[in-house]
Amino acid sequence: MRVVCGWCHRPTPPERCDYCGHPPALPWLQRGLAVPAADHDAGAGRPALDGHEIRLAYDAARESLTMAGHEATVEAIAEKLDRSPRTVRAWKQRFAL
């Protein structure tokens, strides 16, 4: 089940927002409102990013580079994950990596 974050208004898991990192239900509860469910068709659009999976992949790539004696730069991590450096930088900011 996904809910609408009361801070950034994006669909997210109910425990912690994947986008802003805040507890998504808190603003709704402070206003005395029910926490809205994120209604969406699971087959429509791009799938949501899983912050936990991205964090695991990022950490594994960084550790692999460090163990091999290489510097874990954004460019090296991006190459290891087969992503663009721009994407890795966005992940670092969005998921506090």
JOVEN-V348930 format. One record per residue. N is the residue number from 0. BURIAL is b if it has 24 or more other C-alpha atoms within 12 Angstrom, else e. Layout:
N;BURIAL  N;BURIAL
//
This chain:
0;e  1;b  2;b  3;b  4;b  5;b  6;b  7;e  8;b  9;b  10;b  11;b  12;b  13;b  14;e  15;b  16;b  17;b  18;b  19;b  20;e  21;e  22;b  23;b  24;b  25;b  26;e  27;e  28;e  29;e  30;e  31;e  32;e  33;e  34;b  35;b  36;e  37;e  38;e  39;e  40;e  41;e  42;e  43;e  44;e  45;e  46;e  47;e  48;e  49;e  50;b  51;e  52;e  53;b  54;e  55;e  56;e  57;b  58;e  59;e  60;b  61;b  62;e  63;e  64;e  65;e  66;e  67;e  68;e  69;e  70;e  71;e  72;e  73;b  74;e  75;b  76;b  77;b  78;e  79;b  80;b  81;e  82;e  83;e  84;e  85;e  86;e  87;b  88;e  89;e  90;b  91;e  92;e  93;e  94;b  95;e  96;e
//
